[in-house]
């Protein structure tokens, strides 16, 4: 296995739609998934799409609920219902920044595993958010493109500092008689 180079915002591979994987069970796909999983772990990410490692194919990996790494090849995702939720996201291809992005709260997904077997199911919460984020990468979309309010995009350090100051001010206000 190998740690792969992660493409950063501005690289053309990140804004092109990815191509379908012809054979999800091909040895080179298994190797790519293993390398992507190792790269994601090394970078402490929650998910990683093939275009992020300079490979224009429709597949992504993400951390499952038990901490295991899962892969979805040629995925399709659709919202279940109309409910959305705003949440803070970061991206390995946009290091140091975070933004507040609206996403569907529940999704239905289907695709293939690396054995070529069909996979399908539903996801909610963080898993649904991560899968939608990675699916966007396969369509050439970066999370800032989904943000309706760019005032909610900032450097992680600054956002953390502002949140800490707000907490301190709130606690000071609560301490007053």
Backbone as ProteinMPNN parsed JSONL, in Angstrom:
{"seq_chain_A": "XXXXXXXXXXXXXXXXXXXXXXXXXXXXXXXXXXXXXXXXXXXXXXXXXXXXXXXXXXXXXXXXXXXXXXXXXXXXXXXXXXXXXXXXXXXXXXXXXXXXXXXXXXXXXXXXXXXXXXXXXXXXXXXXXXXXXXXXXXXXXXXXXXXXXXXXXXXXXXXXXXXXXXXXXXXXXXXXX", "coords_chain_A": {"N_chain_A": [[0.841, -1.18, 0.0], [0.232, 2.366, -0.375], [0.833, 5.825, 0.379], [-0.977, 8.291, -1.11], [-0.718, 11.239, -3.191], [-2.589, 14.083, -2.412], [-4.887, 15.921, -4.264], [-5.238, 19.431, -4.456], [-7.564, 22.166, -4.004], [-8.162, 23.928, -6.956], [-6.776, 22.345, -8.689], [-7.347, 20.836, -11.826], [-8.475, 18.201, -11.88], [-10.266, 18.067, -9.823], [-12.547, 19.432, -10.537], [-13.762, 18.205, -12.63], [-16.211, 15.935, -13.867], [-16.1, 12.56, -12.771], [-15.221, 9.42, -14.327], [-17.107, 6.386, -14.947], [-16.294, 3.314, -13.226], [-15.045, 0.636, -14.974], [-14.739, -2.104, -14.213], [-15.497, -3.029, -11.17], [-14.282, -4.994, -9.553], [-11.698, -5.296, -10.383], [-8.158, -5.916, -10.096], [-6.523, -3.584, -10.004], [-8.298, -1.695, -9.071], [-8.884, -2.623, -6.523], [-6.355, -2.268, -5.389], [-6.122, 0.531, -5.629], [-8.231, 1.321, -3.914], [-7.257, 0.32, -1.471], [-4.931, 1.88, -1.195], [-6.102, 4.419, -1.134], [-7.572, 4.217, 1.243], [-5.486, 3.992, 3.109], [-4.258, 6.461, 2.676], [-6.317, 8.221, 3.428], [-6.555, 7.573, 6.157], [-3.984, 8.311, 7.044], [-4.094, 11.075, 6.597], [-5.988, 11.747, 8.373], [-8.696, 11.888, 7.635], [-12.281, 11.729, 7.013], [-13.424, 10.747, 4.778], [-12.675, 9.995, 1.308], [-12.387, 10.681, -2.06], [-11.795, 9.262, -5.315], [-11.004, 11.22, -7.349], [-9.707, 13.049, -5.696], [-7.232, 11.981, -5.297], [-6.035, 12.258, -7.688], [-7.197, 10.566, -9.583], [-9.499, 10.028, -11.949], [-11.983, 8.518, -11.45], [-15.149, 6.985, -10.578], [-15.425, 6.447, -7.519], [-15.353, 6.111, -3.955], [-14.029, 6.2, -0.596], [-14.827, 5.768, 2.883], [-15.02, 6.289, 6.427], [-16.573, 3.861, 8.333], [-19.205, 3.321, 10.793], [-18.077, 1.715, 12.821], [-15.476, 2.384, 12.696], [-14.229, 1.101, 10.667], [-13.033, 1.017, 7.255], [-14.876, 1.717, 4.42], [-15.824, 1.094, 1.003], [-17.259, 2.47, -1.948], [-18.187, 1.868, -5.153], [-18.852, 3.268, -8.314], [-21.065, 4.872, -7.34], [-24.466, 5.811, -6.564], [-26.557, 8.271, -5.3], [-29.358, 9.408, -3.476], [-31.554, 11.797, -2.026], [-33.56, 11.113, 0.845], [-36.599, 12.094, 1.396], [-37.267, 15.604, 2.139], [-35.913, 16.958, 4.075], [-33.283, 18.949, 5.307], [-30.032, 19.741, 6.667], [-27.835, 22.038, 8.142], [-24.307, 21.898, 8.352], [-20.924, 21.836, 9.582], [-18.153, 21.467, 7.489], [-15.056, 20.097, 6.401], [-12.294, 19.556, 4.18], [-10.005, 17.375, 2.675], [-8.833, 18.255, 0.362], [-8.979, 20.934, 0.569], [-7.247, 22.202, 2.558], [-7.151, 23.401, 5.933], [-9.398, 25.031, 5.937], [-12.899, 25.496, 6.738], [-16.412, 25.073, 6.287], [-19.908, 25.953, 6.443], [-22.348, 23.848, 5.393], [-25.323, 23.011, 3.687], [-27.017, 19.895, 3.753], [-28.78, 16.897, 2.742], [-30.597, 15.184, 5.249], [-31.071, 12.473, 5.353], [-30.146, 9.766, 3.25], [-30.368, 7.615, 0.375], [-28.41, 5.04, -0.918], [-26.56, 3.396, -3.535], [-24.468, 1.072, -5.264], [-21.381, -0.546, -5.953], [-19.309, -2.996, -4.315], [-15.781, -3.742, -3.753], [-15.606, -6.289, -4.583], [-17.258, -6.472, -6.617], [-19.884, -6.841, -6.062], [-23.326, -5.882, -5.768], [-24.272, -3.117, -3.726], [-26.36, -1.584, -1.356], [-28.314, 0.795, 0.498], [-29.395, 2.822, 3.301], [-28.508, 5.95, 4.775], [-27.863, 8.166, 7.515], [-27.286, 11.22, 9.382], [-23.869, 11.81, 10.249], [-22.653, 9.932, 8.499], [-24.288, 10.106, 6.205], [-23.775, 12.768, 5.484], [-20.982, 12.695, 4.941], [-20.923, 10.856, 2.807], [-22.403, 12.26, 0.865], [-20.73, 14.474, 0.51], [-18.426, 13.24, -0.546], [-19.53, 12.145, -2.857], [-20.11, 14.475, -4.229], [-17.512, 15.193, -4.989], [-17.087, 13.352, -7.025], [-18.642, 14.383, -8.972], [-17.406, 16.705, -9.639], [-17.674, 18.815, -7.837], [-16.943, 21.042, -5.24], [-17.14, 21.569, -1.692], [-17.426, 24.408, -1.003], [-18.861, 25.351, -3.177], [-21.411, 24.589, -2.663], [-22.264, 26.163, -0.657], [-24.546, 28.481, 0.61], [-23.996, 30.796, 1.978], [-21.23, 32.497, 2.134], [-20.016, 33.809, 4.213], [-19.818, 32.031, 6.166], [-17.568, 30.534, 5.816], [-14.323, 29.739, 6.642], [-10.969, 29.925, 8.036], [-9.889, 27.15, 9.864], [-8.513, 27.538, 12.326], [-9.205, 30.228, 12.97], [-11.993, 30.042, 13.147], [-12.223, 28.291, 15.307], [-11.039, 29.839, 17.326], [-12.845, 32.004, 17.433], [-15.161, 30.632, 18.23], [-14.352, 29.751, 20.757], [-14.015, 32.205, 22.057], [-16.667, 33.111, 22.016], [-17.864, 31.174, 23.631], [-16.553, 31.691, 26.056], [-17.465, 34.284, 26.55], [-20.192, 33.802, 26.844], [-20.171, 32.141, 29.109], [-19.147, 33.936, 30.986], [-21.214, 35.753, 31.013], [-23.212, 34.172, 32.107], [-22.239, 33.829, 34.655], [-22.615, 36.182, 35.974], [-24.593, 37.91, 38.487]], "CA_chain_A": [[0.0, 0.0, 0.0], [1.001, 3.602, -0.496], [0.183, 7.105, 0.657], [-1.114, 8.99, -2.383], [-0.735, 12.702, -3.125], [-3.953, 14.61, -2.443], [-5.077, 17.108, -5.102], [-5.797, 20.569, -3.716], [-8.469, 23.05, -4.742], [-7.466, 24.602, -8.049], [-6.335, 21.325, -9.645], [-8.463, 20.52, -12.729], [-9.111, 16.9, -11.63], [-11.315, 18.227, -8.81], [-13.751, 20.075, -11.06], [-14.267, 17.411, -13.757], [-16.934, 14.718, -13.47], [-15.307, 11.328, -12.872], [-15.716, 8.377, -15.236], [-17.484, 5.128, -14.277], [-15.286, 2.253, -13.115], [-15.53, -0.448, -15.835], [-14.777, -3.38, -13.493], [-15.252, -2.747, -9.752], [-13.49, -6.038, -8.905], [-10.373, -5.38, -11.005], [-7.063, -5.8, -9.12], [-6.037, -2.209, -9.863], [-9.285, -0.97, -8.258], [-8.623, -3.064, -5.144], [-5.119, -1.605, -4.961], [-6.448, 1.941, -5.468], [-9.037, 1.462, -2.693], [-6.357, 0.118, -0.323], [-4.076, 3.065, -1.097], [-6.951, 5.535, -0.709], [-7.874, 4.015, 2.664], [-4.277, 4.331, 3.856], [-4.076, 7.904, 2.537], [-7.334, 8.865, 4.258], [-6.167, 7.361, 7.557], [-2.796, 9.116, 7.295], [-4.488, 12.477, 6.604], [-7.028, 11.861, 9.405], [-9.95, 12.273, 7.002], [-13.456, 10.872, 7.194], [-13.742, 10.193, 3.47], [-11.745, 10.368, 0.247], [-12.858, 10.289, -3.389], [-10.695, 9.008, -6.245], [-10.435, 12.436, -7.946], [-8.838, 13.737, -4.738], [-5.882, 11.416, -5.416], [-5.676, 12.417, -9.097], [-7.74, 9.462, -10.377], [-10.833, 10.457, -12.346], [-12.934, 7.4, -11.454], [-16.279, 7.14, -9.661], [-15.388, 5.634, -6.309], [-14.876, 6.785, -2.759], [-13.924, 5.442, 0.651], [-15.188, 6.545, 4.066], [-14.985, 5.553, 7.689], [-17.867, 3.374, 8.79], [-19.513, 3.567, 12.197], [-17.186, 0.971, 13.712], [-14.104, 2.795, 12.415], [-13.708, 0.392, 9.499], [-13.08, 1.785, 6.017], [-15.771, 1.137, 3.423], [-15.661, 1.647, -0.344], [-18.429, 2.41, -2.819], [-17.753, 2.037, -6.538], [-19.948, 3.715, -9.178], [-22.191, 5.146, -6.449], [-25.606, 6.675, -6.846], [-27.106, 8.723, -4.022], [-30.525, 10.282, -3.569], [-32.101, 12.215, -0.739], [-34.788, 10.495, 1.312], [-37.335, 13.219, 1.961], [-36.794, 16.951, 1.799], [-35.269, 17.573, 5.229], [-31.849, 19.226, 5.204], [-29.404, 20.218, 7.89], [-26.552, 22.716, 7.951], [-23.235, 21.325, 9.157], [-19.575, 22.288, 9.256], [-17.365, 20.485, 6.747], [-13.71, 20.38, 5.943], [-11.971, 18.718, 3.023], [-8.565, 17.148, 2.533], [-8.377, 19.011, -0.801], [-9.046, 22.361, 0.915], [-6.725, 22.158, 3.926], [-7.158, 24.575, 6.783], [-10.665, 25.759, 5.864], [-14.15, 24.806, 7.045], [-17.576, 25.849, 5.889], [-21.218, 25.445, 6.834], [-22.937, 23.347, 4.156], [-26.589, 22.282, 3.846], [-27.056, 18.547, 3.156], [-29.932, 16.067, 3.087], [-30.348, 14.489, 6.517], [-31.105, 11.028, 5.072], [-29.917, 9.428, 1.84], [-30.38, 6.225, -0.081], [-27.242, 4.873, -1.783], [-26.327, 2.098, -4.185], [-23.236, 1.0, -6.035], [-20.741, -1.851, -5.901], [-18.126, -3.106, -3.467], [-14.593, -4.086, -4.555], [-15.784, -7.66, -5.082], [-18.178, -6.346, -7.739], [-21.244, -7.143, -5.604], [-24.162, -4.705, -5.536], [-24.4, -2.633, -2.357], [-27.342, -0.512, -1.254], [-28.765, 1.035, 1.857], [-29.714, 4.192, 3.675], [-27.605, 6.518, 5.776], [-28.302, 9.422, 8.126], [-26.266, 11.833, 10.227], [-22.527, 12.052, 9.713], [-22.406, 9.053, 7.344], [-24.975, 10.687, 5.044], [-23.046, 13.987, 5.117], [-19.698, 12.316, 4.334], [-21.176, 10.246, 1.5], [-22.802, 13.325, -0.069], [-19.525, 15.263, 0.252], [-17.568, 12.473, -1.459], [-20.241, 12.047, -4.138], [-19.882, 15.747, -4.918], [-16.195, 15.139, -5.642], [-17.212, 12.567, -8.257], [-19.347, 15.235, -9.933], [-16.616, 17.916, -9.848], [-18.198, 19.865, -6.965], [-16.283, 21.207, -3.954], [-18.158, 22.029, -0.74], [-17.78, 25.835, -1.038], [-19.835, 25.571, -4.245], [-22.726, 24.272, -2.092], [-22.538, 27.072, 0.463], [-25.337, 29.663, 0.265], [-23.515, 31.949, 2.735], [-19.774, 32.383, 2.232], [-19.514, 34.363, 5.473], [-19.638, 30.864, 7.033], [-16.369, 29.842, 5.34], [-13.184, 30.36, 7.307], [-9.849, 29.104, 8.447], [-10.222, 26.349, 11.041], [-7.963, 28.216, 13.517], [-9.995, 31.421, 13.281], [-13.322, 29.61, 13.576], [-12.063, 27.736, 16.658], [-10.78, 30.965, 18.223], [-14.11, 32.744, 17.576], [-16.071, 29.799, 19.027], [-13.862, 29.775, 22.145], [-14.341, 33.521, 22.603], [-18.125, 33.152, 22.231], [-18.147, 30.338, 24.816], [-16.066, 32.416, 27.228], [-18.379, 35.408, 26.788], [-21.448, 33.222, 27.338], [-19.937, 31.69, 30.485], [-19.006, 35.148, 31.81], [-22.562, 36.302, 31.153], [-23.956, 33.278, 33.011], [-21.677, 33.939, 36.001], [-23.071, 37.433, 36.585], [-25.86, 37.732, 39.23]], "C_chain_A": [[0.884, 1.24, 0.0], [0.155, 4.797, -0.094], [0.192, 7.878, -0.661], [-1.112, 10.508, -2.164], [-2.176, 13.181, -3.285], [-3.987, 15.89, -3.273], [-5.71, 18.212, -4.263], [-6.662, 21.42, -4.64], [-7.665, 23.873, -5.748], [-6.96, 23.61, -9.085], [-7.528, 20.916, -10.509], [-9.171, 19.182, -12.441], [-10.286, 17.03, -10.656], [-12.59, 18.866, -9.342], [-14.284, 19.384, -12.32], [-15.094, 16.253, -13.228], [-16.057, 13.484, -13.708], [-16.005, 10.316, -13.791], [-16.128, 7.131, -14.444], [-16.313, 4.142, -14.259], [-15.799, 1.071, -13.941], [-15.693, -1.785, -15.098], [-14.455, -3.13, -12.019], [-14.361, -3.765, -9.043], [-12.086, -6.181, -9.485], [-9.276, -5.201, -9.955], [-6.564, -4.368, -8.935], [-7.015, -1.355, -9.047], [-9.111, -1.348, -6.793], [-7.394, -2.363, -4.58], [-5.375, -0.117, -4.719], [-7.237, 2.17, -4.177], [-8.154, 1.3, -1.456], [-5.463, 1.338, -0.112], [-4.877, 4.287, -0.64], [-7.284, 5.425, 0.778], [-6.668, 4.402, 3.515], [-4.015, 5.838, 3.826], [-5.05, 8.655, 3.431], [-6.982, 8.754, 5.736], [-4.988, 8.266, 7.922], [-3.145, 10.601, 7.426], [-5.566, 12.773, 7.648], [-8.339, 12.389, 8.836], [-11.07, 11.312, 7.343], [-13.864, 10.2, 5.897], [-12.722, 10.671, 2.457], [-12.276, 9.812, -1.068], [-11.66, 10.144, -4.333], [-10.156, 10.282, -6.911], [-9.511, 13.201, -6.996], [-7.42, 13.184, -4.744], [-5.491, 11.316, -6.896], [-6.143, 11.266, -9.978], [-9.199, 9.795, -10.691], [-11.836, 9.331, -12.491], [-13.981, 7.588, -10.364], [-16.201, 6.107, -8.533], [-14.902, 6.487, -5.161], [-14.811, 5.809, -1.599], [-14.353, 6.366, 1.784], [-15.103, 5.646, 5.279], [-16.395, 5.154, 8.069], [-18.03, 3.642, 10.278], [-18.577, 2.881, 13.169], [-15.722, 1.33, 13.473], [-13.49, 2.064, 11.235], [-13.864, 1.256, 8.251], [-13.919, 1.019, 5.002], [-15.524, 1.804, 2.082], [-16.964, 1.49, -1.109], [-17.973, 2.79, -4.223], [-18.983, 2.326, -7.404], [-21.207, 4.025, -8.363], [-23.276, 5.997, -7.084], [-26.204, 7.011, -5.491], [-28.321, 9.589, -4.305], [-31.015, 10.608, -2.173], [-33.359, 11.418, -0.434], [-35.552, 11.615, 2.022], [-36.69, 14.54, 1.586], [-36.042, 17.629, 2.931], [-33.767, 17.741, 4.993], [-31.348, 19.743, 6.539], [-28.096, 20.898, 7.518], [-25.526, 22.059, 8.859], [-21.883, 21.808, 8.666], [-18.808, 21.15, 8.596], [-15.972, 21.027, 6.476], [-13.448, 19.448, 4.773], [-10.459, 18.586, 2.923], [-7.985, 17.904, 1.341], [-8.419, 20.519, -0.588], [-8.534, 22.479, 2.348], [-6.812, 23.5, 4.649], [-8.445, 25.373, 6.787], [-11.823, 24.864, 6.268], [-15.285, 25.71, 6.606], [-18.857, 25.168, 6.307], [-22.011, 25.128, 5.562], [-24.277, 22.67, 4.444], [-26.523, 20.939, 3.112], [-28.366, 17.872, 3.54], [-29.613, 15.306, 4.369], [-30.346, 12.973, 6.342], [-30.898, 10.816, 3.579], [-30.122, 7.939, 1.618], [-29.19, 6.109, -1.043], [-27.23, 3.478, -2.407], [-25.051, 2.204, -5.007], [-22.705, -0.415, -5.945], [-19.601, -1.822, -4.896], [-16.956, -3.538, -4.347], [-14.569, -5.557, -4.961], [-16.705, -7.649, -6.297], [-19.623, -6.655, -7.363], [-22.036, -5.86, -5.422], [-24.283, -4.395, -4.042], [-25.496, -1.57, -2.372], [-27.764, -0.37, 0.19], [-29.166, 2.474, 2.047], [-28.724, 4.647, 4.73], [-28.2, 7.827, 6.275], [-27.128, 9.995, 8.911], [-24.952, 12.038, 9.505], [-22.232, 11.187, 8.489], [-23.053, 9.621, 6.086], [-24.236, 11.934, 4.555], [-21.743, 13.636, 4.394], [-19.926, 11.725, 2.94], [-21.596, 11.29, 0.464], [-21.597, 14.18, -0.456], [-18.637, 14.535, -0.771], [-18.217, 12.32, -2.83], [-20.078, 13.339, -4.927], [-18.533, 15.749, -5.627], [-16.27, 14.379, -6.963], [-17.906, 13.357, -9.358], [-18.613, 16.555, -10.19], [-17.074, 19.095, -9.011], [-17.415, 19.867, -5.655], [-17.259, 21.87, -2.988], [-18.426, 23.529, -0.748], [-18.811, 26.166, -2.13], [-21.265, 25.307, -3.769], [-23.156, 25.276, -1.02], [-23.36, 28.281, 0.013], [-24.819, 30.935, 0.936], [-22.008, 31.816, 2.965], [-19.197, 33.092, 3.451], [-19.294, 33.23, 6.476], [-18.534, 29.948, 6.5], [-15.189, 30.519, 6.01], [-12.077, 29.38, 7.603], [-10.208, 28.411, 9.759], [-9.743, 27.024, 12.321], [-8.815, 29.402, 13.939], [-11.387, 31.044, 13.777], [-13.267, 29.045, 14.993], [-11.856, 28.843, 17.677], [-12.074, 31.747, 18.476], [-15.1, 31.955, 18.428], [-15.653, 29.81, 20.493], [-14.185, 31.118, 22.801], [-15.838, 33.64, 22.89], [-18.51, 32.331, 23.456], [-17.732, 31.075, 26.095], [-17.001, 33.572, 27.575], [-19.704, 34.903, 27.352], [-21.299, 32.772, 28.795], [-19.808, 32.875, 31.429], [-20.37, 35.78, 32.046], [-23.414, 35.485, 32.102], [-23.497, 33.441, 34.448], [-22.149, 35.196, 36.72], [-24.401, 37.204, 37.313], [-27.034, 38.348, 38.525]], "O_chain_A": [[2.073, 1.197, 0.314], [-1.07, 4.783, -0.21], [1.25, 8.09, -1.255], [-1.461, 10.992, -1.087], [-2.892, 12.737, -4.183], [-3.223, 16.823, -3.027], [-6.607, 17.958, -3.459], [-6.519, 21.402, -5.863], [-6.621, 24.437, -5.418], [-6.736, 23.982, -10.237], [-8.613, 20.674, -9.979], [-10.359, 19.05, -12.734], [-11.195, 16.2, -10.664], [-13.616, 18.844, -8.662], [-15.16, 19.921, -12.999], [-14.716, 15.641, -12.229], [-15.363, 13.387, -14.72], [-17.218, 10.367, -13.992], [-15.56, 6.853, -13.388], [-15.465, 4.138, -15.151], [-16.874, 0.547, -13.651], [-16.661, -2.51, -15.328], [-13.286, -3.03, -11.648], [-13.744, -3.435, -8.03], [-11.358, -7.101, -9.11], [-9.442, -4.417, -9.02], [-6.217, -3.979, -7.82], [-6.6, -0.393, -8.401], [-9.184, -0.486, -5.917], [-7.394, -1.918, -3.433], [-4.907, 0.44, -3.727], [-6.946, 3.105, -3.431], [-8.289, 2.06, -0.496], [-5.263, 1.777, 1.02], [-4.386, 5.095, 0.148], [-7.279, 6.428, 1.492], [-6.822, 5.072, 4.536], [-3.6, 6.421, 4.828], [-4.669, 9.608, 4.112], [-7.097, 9.727, 6.481], [-4.99, 8.908, 8.972], [-2.57, 11.306, 8.255], [-6.004, 13.915, 7.789], [-9.01, 13.218, 9.45], [-10.845, 10.23, 7.885], [-14.572, 9.193, 5.913], [-11.991, 11.63, 2.704], [-12.576, 8.623, -1.176], [-10.643, 10.819, -4.17], [-8.939, 10.417, -7.031], [-8.624, 13.924, -7.45], [-6.5, 13.837, -4.252], [-4.736, 10.433, -7.303], [-5.542, 11.012, -11.022], [-10.035, 9.838, -9.789], [-12.474, 9.196, -13.535], [-13.738, 8.257, -9.36], [-16.824, 5.046, -8.59], [-14.152, 7.445, -5.344], [-15.439, 4.75, -1.609], [-14.259, 7.588, 1.672], [-15.113, 4.419, 5.177], [-17.3, 5.987, 8.123], [-17.112, 4.127, 10.939], [-18.308, 3.418, 14.244], [-14.827, 0.66, 13.987], [-12.363, 2.361, 10.837], [-14.732, 2.128, 8.201], [-13.7, -0.168, 4.758], [-15.068, 2.946, 2.025], [-17.683, 0.505, -0.941], [-17.448, 3.88, -4.452], [-20.028, 1.697, -7.237], [-22.285, 3.506, -8.656], [-23.036, 6.782, -8.001], [-26.343, 6.139, -4.633], [-28.328, 10.393, -5.236], [-30.904, 9.796, -1.254], [-34.13, 11.087, -1.334], [-35.183, 12.026, 3.123], [-35.718, 14.597, 0.833], [-35.578, 18.758, 2.773], [-33.079, 16.822, 4.547], [-32.123, 20.127, 7.415], [-27.34, 20.399, 6.683], [-25.831, 21.703, 9.997], [-21.713, 22.145, 7.494], [-18.811, 20.018, 9.08], [-15.752, 22.231, 6.344], [-14.304, 18.637, 4.421], [-9.726, 19.565, 3.068], [-6.784, 18.169, 1.302], [-7.965, 21.291, -1.432], [-9.296, 22.818, 3.254], [-6.585, 24.565, 4.074], [-8.575, 26.313, 7.571], [-11.75, 23.64, 6.161], [-15.152, 26.933, 6.558], [-18.893, 23.953, 6.502], [-22.306, 26.016, 4.762], [-24.363, 21.84, 5.348], [-26.03, 20.863, 1.987], [-28.987, 18.228, 4.541], [-28.49, 14.839, 4.555], [-29.687, 12.264, 7.103], [-31.4, 11.577, 2.752], [-30.057, 7.129, 2.543], [-28.988, 6.983, -1.887], [-27.806, 2.528, -1.878], [-24.624, 3.293, -5.389], [-23.474, -1.373, -5.869], [-19.0, -0.777, -4.648], [-17.118, -3.685, -5.558], [-13.624, -6.015, -5.604], [-16.914, -8.682, -6.933], [-20.491, -6.726, -8.233], [-21.489, -4.854, -4.972], [-24.384, -5.298, -3.211], [-25.557, -0.752, -3.289], [-27.6, -1.283, 1.0], [-29.267, 3.246, 1.093], [-28.173, 3.84, 5.479], [-28.937, 8.507, 5.561], [-26.103, 9.335, 9.084], [-24.913, 12.388, 8.326], [-21.618, 11.666, 7.535], [-22.441, 9.619, 5.018], [-24.088, 12.135, 3.35], [-21.436, 14.216, 3.352], [-19.203, 12.055, 2.0], [-21.184, 11.21, -0.693], [-21.457, 14.568, -1.615], [-18.16, 15.137, -1.733], [-17.531, 12.359, -3.851], [-19.926, 13.31, -6.149], [-18.422, 16.252, -6.745], [-15.581, 14.735, -7.919], [-17.772, 13.036, -10.539], [-19.138, 17.429, -10.88], [-16.894, 20.246, -9.408], [-17.24, 18.82, -5.032], [-18.114, 22.649, -3.411], [-19.57, 23.92, -0.519], [-19.545, 27.148, -2.016], [-22.223, 25.754, -4.401], [-24.288, 25.231, -0.539], [-22.929, 29.027, -0.866], [-25.164, 32.038, 0.512], [-21.568, 31.112, 3.874], [-17.996, 32.988, 3.703], [-18.661, 33.432, 7.513], [-18.567, 28.736, 6.711], [-15.064, 31.743, 5.954], [-12.228, 28.169, 7.443], [-10.772, 29.033, 10.659], [-10.485, 27.081, 13.302], [-9.115, 29.569, 15.122], [-11.902, 31.651, 14.716], [-14.168, 29.294, 15.794], [-12.424, 28.8, 18.768], [-12.363, 32.11, 19.617], [-15.803, 32.533, 19.257], [-16.505, 29.872, 21.379], [-14.582, 31.163, 23.966], [-16.228, 34.214, 23.907], [-19.376, 32.736, 24.232], [-18.463, 31.083, 27.085], [-17.294, 33.812, 28.746], [-20.27, 35.526, 28.25], [-22.192, 32.995, 29.613], [-20.306, 32.828, 32.554], [-20.655, 36.28, 33.134], [-24.246, 36.034, 32.823], [-24.278, 33.216, 35.373], [-22.089, 35.266, 37.948], [-25.239, 36.427, 36.856], [-28.157, 38.281, 39.023]]}, "name": "protein", "num_of_chains": 1, "seq": "XXXXXXXXXXXXXXXXXXXXXXXXXXXXXXXXXXXXXXXXXXXXXXXXXXXXXXXXXXXXXXXXXXXXXXXXXXXXXXXXXXXXXXXXXXXXXXXXXXXXXXXXXXXXXXXXXXXXXXXXXXXXXXXXXXXXXXXXXXXXXXXXXXXXXXXXXXXXXXXXXXXXXXXXXXXXXXXXX"}
